[in-house]
Amino acid sequence: MHRKHSDEPKAPAVVPVTFLLQDPQSLTGGDAREIHLMAGKGQDLLDVAMENGINIEHACGGVCACSTCHVYINEGMKSLSEAQDDEMDRVEEAPALRRTSRLACQSVIQGAGPIVVEVPSWNRNAVKEKPH
């Protein structure tokens, strides 16, 4: 299931967001480990990533029903919405938890940033992987 982009008007892209990719080849098809972007308040991190060619897995379509879009917030946690109980329940299912673990689909930009998001190398759906 893939998320559909909203036709809603977006806020101006004024919040700096950096994505640190542990496995850039699987997420973007390229070699860049750091991607610097600007995002708008009200956008969630999954949308920001997907709209900029960073294919973070989101098996449930970004509705907080799985943990495949698990990321680490290395900087800027206070610039994001607070995690709700549903999100925390899903995050607990993800491997390699950290205090800074969040679901990208539930992390809505609310502050001025900067925000630094680390995408773990295991963040992909094994069902979609190419056979070896």
Secondary structure, 3 states (H helix, E strand, C coil): CCCCCCCCCCCCEEEEEEEEECCHHHHHCCCCCEEEEEEECCCEHHHHHHHCCCCCCCCCCCCCCCCCCEEEEEECHHHECCCCHHHHHHHCCCCCCCCCEEEHHHCEECCCCCEEEEECCCCCCHHHCCCC
